[in-house]
């Protein structure tokens, strides 16, 4: 199979990069190179598939016109706020489950896993109802100045994808549970199946039914429900190191839920404000004209390629550091944070360089104007330079700090860098200096640079070693 061949090639590369297993006075650390490769390779493949599908979505919808591309890209900024909320709960739960696995407390691990599903399901239903009632008003308030055709695409797409919130929340809960066990191969295969459904549905919706934004939105929603059902069934398997207990998932367990929310709420605030800042910037971009809106939407899809390594490595930090801290072995957590960071930086530099080299091949695939292509090229190059050198310190390393329980610092640094610094600089560079979306890309890179410096200082200070989650 192509997936197995890709895994073998990636395994060979990582074998050369990851240093041999190290032995300490207390014995060999719980994650040797074989265990790390088994987690990292499927995550990289899974993320690659997701961004390829995102690229395919954007390519296909581009043939429905730039107004549709613009509408879907503006909508995605709102939609992603809620996805980040569900992901934050799942990530908070994964930290707690990982620490219980490290401390060999199976019963508490099962309870924590079940509460992830309970909290995410309840949260997603509330968000679905609110957005069905207020979605159109929010779009009018944020993007009232866009062209009517762009607004029509916004309303159609958002109305449909809102229905996927419960499925997305449940899938994220199940995927986080499997990743906390280190079983990333399973989530990879579920993701492959989900993405195949999405791509096939998009092709039918756009080219056969000519449904525009709806032709992309419905396949997305259907694929999420498929993945949610599969992950829920898998999580019920009692042979796993940790599993979903239906009885425990139906009841709200205050003490365990609070443990999860202590990790999840700061992460949710951080991610929510991050995406909210993007929505505010989206309203700024909406005033720059259709070409700049379309360039930003396409650029974000290609940016997903650039961020692949950092996004894929973050769950590895959570699993490894979380289990080490659960076993009360801060030295092991420190060792793996340094080891994983070295690996992340190397892979990120190589990967982002490759994306830039292939950019002249990717851009002609889009049915857009020459001016839009020029803007996409500029913002992608700027983004990738920062993503290769700086982002590994501002995203995966921060995940390691969260896994140790140091969540408030990560939240405060993100609020300052993203909400204050990036937003302010975006308006200065985009409007006052007339750089448009290029200025917004530069502001994002500066945001990452400052946050990376703050996270490195926090890690070197060592305060995270004394944090307690369980």
Secondary structure, DSSP 8 states (H G I E B T S, - for coil): -HHHHHHHHHHHHHHHHS----EETTEE-S--HHHHHHHHHHHHHHHHHHHHHHHHHHHHHHTT-HHHHHHHHHHHHHHHHHHHHHHHHHHHHHHHHHHHHHTT-HHHHHHHHHHHHHHHHHHHHHHHHHHHHHHHHHHHHHHTTS-HHHHHHHHHHHHHHGGGHHHHHHHHHHHHHHHHTT-HHHHHHHHHHHHHHHHHHHHIIIIIS--THHHHHHHHHHHHHHHHHHHHHHHT-TTSSS---HHHHHS--HHHHHHHHHHHHHHHHHHHHHHHHHHHHHHHHTTS-HHHHHHHHHHHHHHHHHTHHHHHHHHHHHHHHHHHHHTT-HHHHHHHHHHHHHHHHHHHHHHHHHHHHHHHHHHTTS---HHHHHHHHHHHHHHHHHHHHTHHHHTHHHHHHHHTT-HHHHHHHHIIIIIIIIHHHHHIIIIIS--THHHHHHHHHHHHHHHHHHHHHHHHHTGGGG----
